[in-house]
Amino acid sequence: MRHLASTAPPPGEPSAGAPRTARPAVDLICDTKGRFLTGGKPGPGRKVGSRNALSESFVADLKNCWELHGRDALDRVARDQPEVLLKVVASLMPKDVNLSIGPNAASFAETFQHALSLLGNSVEPPRLRRPLRTIPPKVIEHGN
């Protein structure tokens, strides 16, 4: 088990890369492979709302870019790279579509009656020219 001290360079002293803000030293307890052990004291982490600020800034920049180039860029991509436009449209489609399709008898009857009235037909069923002949039932006996 080893301890690592994480410190930022003192204020005013240049560091490699972009300038960093000073952070207090934090003791990090690691195993021999450099992995953090459970129960160790966590570092300061990111500032509250920093990820939200980045997202809001990105969306605002995207909105400004769309207002400048949106329709022209969309037309150019549709003309020159239709496969890219297809990928974008597909990525915007929902992954799961749950459809429930079934007959609705009440709705069908209402639509049918409305169609009949538009055609000038009555809703009453047509009368038969002659009464239907009734066939008397035959009883068939089975032998056991």
C-alpha positions as CSV (number, residue, x, y, z in Angstrom):
1,M,0.0,0.0,0.0
2,R,1.3,3.4,-0.9
3,H,0.2,7.0,-0.5
4,L,0.1,9.5,-3.3
5,A,0.0,13.2,-2.7
6,S,-1.9,15.0,-5.4
7,T,-1.0,18.7,-5.5
8,A,-1.3,21.4,-8.0
9,P,1.6,23.8,-8.8
10,P,1.7,26.9,-6.6
11,P,-0.2,29.9,-7.9
12,G,1.9,31.9,-10.3
13,E,4.2,29.0,-11.2
14,P,3.8,27.8,-14.8
15,S,3.1,24.1,-15.3
16,A,3.3,21.9,-18.4
17,G,0.3,22.5,-20.6
18,A,-2.6,24.7,-19.8
19,P,-2.6,26.7,-16.5
20,R,-4.5,24.9,-13.7
21,T,-6.2,26.2,-10.7
22,A,-4.7,25.5,-7.3
23,R,-6.2,22.6,-5.4
24,P,-5.5,21.5,-1.9
25,A,-3.3,18.4,-1.4
26,V,-5.3,15.2,-1.1
27,D,-3.9,11.9,0.2
28,L,-4.9,9.0,-2.1
29,I,-4.4,5.5,-0.8
30,C,-3.6,3.0,-3.6
31,D,-2.6,-0.6,-3.8
32,T,0.6,-1.9,-5.5
33,K,-1.0,-1.7,-8.9
34,G,-2.0,1.9,-8.5
35,R,-5.8,1.3,-8.0
36,F,-7.6,3.3,-5.4
37,L,-8.7,1.3,-2.3
38,T,-12.2,1.4,-1.0
39,G,-12.8,3.6,2.0
40,G,-10.2,6.1,1.0
41,K,-10.7,9.9,1.3
42,P,-12.2,11.1,-2.0
43,G,-10.8,14.1,-3.8
44,P,-12.7,17.4,-4.4
45,G,-14.3,16.2,-7.6
46,R,-15.8,18.5,-10.2
47,K,-17.6,21.7,-9.3
48,V,-21.4,21.4,-8.9
49,G,-23.1,22.4,-12.2
50,S,-19.9,22.4,-14.3
51,R,-21.2,19.6,-16.5
52,N,-24.6,21.4,-16.9
53,A,-22.8,24.6,-17.8
54,L,-20.8,22.8,-20.5
55,S,-24.0,21.3,-21.9
56,E,-25.8,24.6,-21.9
57,S,-22.9,26.3,-23.6
58,F,-22.7,23.6,-26.2
59,V,-26.4,23.8,-27.0
60,A,-26.3,27.6,-27.2
61,D,-23.3,27.3,-29.7
62,L,-25.2,24.7,-31.7
63,K,-28.2,26.9,-31.8
64,N,-26.2,29.8,-33.1
65,C,-24.5,27.6,-35.7
66,W,-27.8,26.3,-36.9
67,E,-29.2,29.8,-37.2
68,L,-26.2,30.7,-39.4
69,H,-25.8,27.6,-41.6
70,G,-28.6,25.2,-40.7
71,R,-30.8,24.9,-43.8
72,D,-27.9,25.4,-46.2
73,A,-25.8,22.7,-44.4
74,L,-28.7,20.3,-44.3
75,D,-29.4,20.8,-48.1
76,R,-25.7,20.3,-48.9
77,V,-25.4,17.1,-46.8
78,A,-28.6,15.8,-48.4
79,R,-27.2,16.4,-51.9
80,D,-23.6,15.5,-51.4
81,Q,-23.6,12.9,-48.6
82,P,-27.1,11.3,-48.3
83,E,-25.7,8.4,-46.2
84,V,-24.6,10.9,-43.5
85,L,-28.1,12.4,-43.5
86,L,-29.6,9.0,-43.2
87,K,-27.4,8.1,-40.2
88,V,-28.4,11.3,-38.5
89,V,-32.1,10.7,-39.1
90,A,-31.8,7.1,-37.9
91,S,-30.0,8.2,-34.7
92,L,-32.9,10.6,-33.9
93,M,-35.5,7.8,-34.3
94,P,-36.6,6.1,-31.1
95,K,-34.9,2.8,-30.4
96,D,-38.1,1.1,-29.1
97,V,-41.4,1.6,-30.8
98,N,-44.2,-0.1,-28.9
99,L,-47.3,-0.2,-31.1
100,S,-50.6,-1.6,-30.1
101,I,-52.7,-2.2,-33.1
102,G,-56.1,-3.9,-32.8
103,P,-59.6,-3.5,-34.2
104,N,-61.8,-1.0,-32.4
105,A,-65.3,-2.1,-33.2
106,A,-67.0,1.1,-32.0
107,S,-64.7,3.3,-34.0
108,F,-65.1,1.1,-37.1
109,A,-68.9,1.2,-36.8
110,E,-69.0,5.0,-36.4
111,T,-66.6,5.4,-39.4
112,F,-68.7,3.0,-41.5
113,Q,-72.0,4.8,-40.7
114,H,-70.4,8.2,-41.5
115,A,-69.1,6.8,-44.9
116,L,-72.6,5.5,-45.7
117,S,-74.1,8.8,-45.0
118,L,-71.6,10.6,-47.2
119,L,-72.4,8.2,-50.0
120,G,-76.1,8.9,-49.6
121,N,-77.0,5.4,-48.4
122,S,-79.2,4.8,-45.4
123,V,-77.8,3.2,-42.3
124,E,-80.7,0.7,-42.3
125,P,-79.8,-2.7,-43.7
126,P,-81.4,-3.5,-47.1
127,R,-84.6,-5.5,-47.1
128,L,-84.5,-8.9,-48.8
129,R,-86.7,-9.4,-51.9
130,R,-88.2,-12.6,-50.6
131,P,-88.0,-14.2,-47.2
132,L,-85.3,-16.8,-46.7
133,R,-86.3,-20.4,-46.7
134,T,-85.8,-22.1,-43.4
135,I,-84.4,-25.6,-43.5
136,P,-85.7,-27.7,-40.6
137,P,-83.0,-29.4,-38.6
138,K,-82.4,-33.1,-38.9
139,V,-81.7,-35.2,-35.9
140,I,-78.9,-37.8,-36.5
141,E,-78.7,-40.6,-34.0
142,H,-75.5,-42.4,-33.4
143,G,-75.4,-46.0,-32.5
144,N,-73.3,-47.1,-29.5
